[in-house]
């Protein structure tokens, strides 16, 4: 099992992962710090999925463009979605092991901008998109790996306290938007093109090459095609996260999903 567990969208209401029950208001003990004997073990020999917002945060932290980040630090694999690749972090060799490229002797050197899975651990998040009246509900489960000694620390946590301490709100909001797009991709909206066709390449650019999408958007004057006020255009023009939100809505619009964008 991967040391870092992923946020998953539930396809049917309250179908929880087998053998797991949501924490709800139940408290749990956990603390990770340099003093635990397993410190950074979870950063080695791990398969870590990266979501679009993770890439936005990491490439900015490293002061490189998104294409450079993708080429240098990621790999593609076939994941749960048969019609769209999953992006994973590319590990680096460290003796007989493979480890996160952002790990050094002091720990994580991108800690403030670490990916979703890293900051969610030891919790796993599941999302119910078929709740009453279309509401989105999320549920959290406690994971426990034998190597992890953080569970034996005395610090008491609740789900709410953990989400706040790990600054997960922005990540969860962005990942919920991504999950809607990824769900749309499971319908194979590029029928006939096959994997890596023109439409899928555009979709991949929007999701994982935000700098490329910014250039594309400016060249095509994409924002001018929709009813956006001056403030909205300013936010999109100056912030990668806002551009990514726009990109998600644009993909839903062009691939037949329910989008908030209104054409002029």
C-alpha positions in Angstrom: 0.0 0.0 0.0 1.2 3.5 -0.8 2.3 5.5 2.2 0.3 8.4 1.0 -3.4 7.8 0.4 -5.4 9.6 -2.2 -8.6 11.6 -2.1 -11.3 9.6 -4.0 -14.6 10.6 -5.3 -17.3 8.1 -4.3 -19.4 6.9 -7.2 -22.4 6.0 -5.0 -23.6 7.5 -1.8 -21.8 6.3 1.3 -19.8 3.5 -0.4 -16.8 3.6 1.9 -13.5 1.9 1.3 -13.7 -1.8 2.3 -13.1 -2.3 6.0 -13.0 1.4 6.8 -15.4 3.6 8.7 -15.4 7.4 8.8 -14.0 9.1 11.9 -16.7 11.7 12.1 -16.1 13.6 15.4 -13.9 10.8 16.9 -10.5 12.0 17.9 -7.2 10.3 17.1 -3.6 10.5 18.2 -0.9 11.4 15.7 2.1 13.7 15.4 4.9 13.6 12.9 8.2 15.4 13.9 12.0 14.8 13.6 12.0 13.0 16.9 10.0 10.0 15.8 12.1 7.0 14.7 10.3 6.7 11.4 10.8 10.3 10.4 10.9 10.5 6.5 10.3 6.8 6.0 7.0 7.7 4.4 8.9 9.8 1.8 10.7 6.7 0.4 9.6 3.9 -2.0 6.1 5.5 -2.3 3.8 6.1 -5.3 2.4 9.6 -4.9 -0.3 10.9 -7.1 -0.2 14.6 -8.0 -3.3 16.6 -8.7 -3.3 19.8 -10.8 -3.3 22.2 -7.9 -0.4 20.3 -6.3 1.6 21.0 -9.5 0.7 24.7 -9.4 2.0 25.0 -5.8 5.1 23.0 -6.4 6.3 24.7 -9.6 5.8 28.1 -8.0 7.7 27.0 -4.9 10.6 25.8 -7.1 10.5 28.9 -9.3 10.2 26.9 -12.5 7.5 26.8 -15.2 5.0 24.0 -15.2 6.3 22.3 -18.3 9.8 22.0 -16.7 8.3 20.7 -13.5 6.3 18.0 -15.3 9.3 16.9 -17.3 11.7 16.9 -14.4 9.6 15.6 -11.5 6.6 13.5 -12.8 5.7 10.3 -14.6 2.5 9.2 -16.1 0.7 5.9 -15.3 -2.6 4.3 -16.1 -4.8 4.9 -13.1 -8.4 4.5 -12.2 -9.5 6.6 -15.1 -9.1 4.5 -18.3 -9.3 7.6 -20.5 -6.9 10.0 -18.8 -3.4 9.4 -17.4 -2.6 9.7 -13.7 0.4 11.9 -12.8 2.7 10.6 -10.1 5.8 12.1 -8.5 9.1 10.8 -10.0 11.3 9.5 -7.2 15.1 9.7 -7.2 17.6 7.0 -6.4 19.1 7.1 -2.9 21.3 4.0 -2.4 19.1 0.9 -2.5 15.9 3.0 -2.1 14.0 5.6 -4.1 12.8 8.8 -2.4 11.0 12.0 -2.9 13.1 14.5 -4.8 12.3 17.2 -2.3 13.6 15.3 0.7 16.8 16.4 2.4 18.5 15.7 5.7 16.3 18.1 7.5 13.1 16.7 6.1 10.8 18.1 3.4 12.2 21.2 1.7 8.9 22.1 0.1 6.9 21.6 3.3 4.7 24.7 3.0 3.7 23.6 -0.5 3.7 19.8 -0.1 1.1 17.9 -2.1 -2.4 17.0 -1.0 -1.6 13.4 0.0 1.3 14.4 2.1 -0.6 17.0 4.2 -3.7 14.8 4.5 -1.9 11.8 6.0 -2.7 10.0 8.3 -6.2 10.6 7.0 -7.8 9.5 3.8 -10.5 11.5 2.2 -13.6 10.2 0.3 -16.1 12.4 -1.3 -19.8 11.7 -1.8 -21.1 13.6 -4.8 -24.6 12.0 -4.7 -25.9 13.2 -1.5 -29.2 14.8 -0.8 -30.1 17.7 -3.1 -26.8 17.3 -4.9 -24.7 18.4 -1.9 -21.1 17.3 -1.7 -20.1 15.5 1.5 -16.7 14.4 2.5 -15.6 11.7 4.9 -12.2 11.0 6.6 -10.7 7.7 7.5 -7.7 7.0 9.7 -4.9 5.0 8.2 -2.3 3.2 10.1 0.9 1.7 8.7 3.1 -0.5 10.8 6.2 1.6 10.2 4.6 4.9 11.3 5.3 5.7 14.9 3.5 9.0 14.8 0.3 7.2 15.9 1.9 6.6 19.3 2.5 10.3 20.0 0.3 11.8 22.6 -1.1 14.7 20.5 -4.9 14.5 20.2 -6.5 15.5 17.0 -9.9 15.8 15.4 -10.6 15.9 11.7 -11.5 19.5 11.9 -8.4 20.4 13.8 -6.2 18.4 11.5 -7.6 20.0 8.3 -7.0 23.4 9.8 -3.5 22.7 11.0 -2.5 21.3 7.6 -4.1 24.1 5.7 -6.1 21.7 3.6 -9.2 23.8 2.8 -7.7 25.4 -0.4 -6.4 22.0 -1.5 -9.7 20.3 -1.0 -11.6 22.9 -2.8 -9.3 22.8 -5.8 -9.3 19.0 -5.8 -13.1 18.9 -5.7 -13.1 21.0 -8.8 -10.5 18.7 -10.4 -12.6 15.6 -9.4 -15.6 16.9 -11.4 -13.4 17.3 -14.5 -11.8 13.9 -14.0 -15.2 12.4 -13.7 -16.2 14.0 -17.0 -13.0 12.5 -18.5 -14.2 9.0 -17.5 -17.0 9.4 -20.2 -14.2 9.4 -22.9 -15.1 12.8 -24.4 -12.4 12.4 -27.1 -14.0 9.4 -28.7 -12.3 8.4 -31.9 -9.1 10.2 -31.2 -7.5 7.6 -28.9 -5.0 8.3 -26.1 -3.0 11.5 -26.7 -5.2 13.0 -29.4 -5.6 16.7 -29.9 -8.5 17.1 -27.5 -6.8 15.1 -24.7 -3.6 17.1 -25.2 -5.5 20.3 -24.7 -7.2 18.9 -21.6 -3.8 17.8 -20.2 -2.3 21.2 -20.8 -5.1 22.9 -18.9 -4.8 20.6 -16.0 -1.0 20.1 -15.7 0.7 22.8 -17.7 -0.8 26.0 -16.3 1.9 28.2 -17.9 1.2 26.7 -21.3 -2.5 27.2 -20.8 -1.9 30.8 -19.9 -0.1 31.3 -23.2 -2.8 29.5 -25.1 -5.6 31.5 -23.3 -3.9 34.8 -24.2 -3.3 33.8 -27.8 -6.9 32.7 -28.3 -8.3 35.6 -26.2 -10.2 32.9 -24.4 -11.5 35.2 -21.6 -13.1 37.5 -24.1 -15.4 34.7 -25.3 -17.3 34.6 -21.9 -19.2 36.9 -19.7 -16.5 37.8 -17.1 -16.3 41.1 -15.3 -13.2 43.1 -15.0 -12.4 41.8 -11.5 -12.8 38.2 -12.6 -10.4 38.8 -15.6 -7.9 40.4 -13.3 -7.9 37.5 -10.9 -7.6 35.0 -13.6 -4.9 37.0 -15.3 -2.7 37.3 -12.2 -3.2 34.0 -10.3 -2.5 30.5 -11.4 -5.1 29.0 -9.1 -7.8 31.3 -10.5 -6.7 30.4 -14.0 -6.9 26.7 -13.2 -10.5 27.2 -11.9 -11.4 28.9 -15.2 -9.7 26.1 -17.1 -11.7 23.5 -15.3 -14.9 25.3 -16.1 -13.8 25.8 -19.7 -13.1 22.0 -20.1 -16.5 21.2 -18.7 -18.1 23.7 -21.2 -16.3 22.3 -24.3 -16.7 18.7 -23.4 -20.4 18.8 -22.5 -20.4 19.1 -18.8 -22.2 21.5 -16.6 -20.2 24.7 -16.5 -20.6 28.0 -14.8 -19.2 29.9 -17.9 -21.6 31.8 -20.0 -20.7 32.6 -23.6 -21.2 36.1 -24.9 
